[in-house]
Amino acid sequence: MTSSGESSSRRNATMVDAESEQLSPLSKITLQNVKNRPYQKKNRKLPGGSVRYFDNSNPRYSWLLNGWLAEERRVPSGRLYRYFYDPVGRQYRTKTKVLCAWEKMGVIFIHP
């Protein structure tokens, strides 16, 4: 419990909801696709951890295409995990994998 009497999981849920309000409409649809994945592990929230979502409106992720999301998960040890999601909800673990997916889709071409 925090000094305001709010549990950390409740506070984190509020933080995710507040951040999703800043996403574009297309990114909100992607977020719903991510949350509704049948193989998503629903109850793997760690006490003291946090999850934040960003789209290309955030300067750090301005390289993302419209509808793509970046997810930052901070675990209690302080380690940060980043995941990227396409509009369908497929997960990519690195920026390199995202760029390779874009190249396969014909969106961009990466010169060696």
Disulfide bonds with the S-S distance in Angstrom:
none
